Amino acid sequence: MIVLKLPAIYIVTNKRNGTLYTGVTSNLCQRIYHHKNAIISGFTQKYKCHLLVYYERFEDMETAILREKKIKSGSRHNKIKLIESLNPEWRDLYDEIF
């Protein structure tokens, strides 16, 4: 298994059209593993957001952070449109990131 350590933004949820959390990380595989196993305390653990429904990878962290801020500042409606543009079934994309 090859694990890429590239900056990325991601959206996790607890169910289709459920609670959404947008984050940024330098290691997407590890970060989602932490969400799935409730290793990270806080919002995603409280609301059981462990399904990866959207992600984008970037060459540098600065660009990833700017993208995360843009997504976070948008409406819930825009986040749902973004998810459904690439993942209309709201499948868990965790296995795709390795």
Secondary structure by P-SEA (a helix, b strand, c coil): ccccccccccccccccccbbbbbccccaaaaaaaaaacccccccccccccccccccccccaaaaaaaaaaaaaccaaaaaaaaaaccccccccccccc
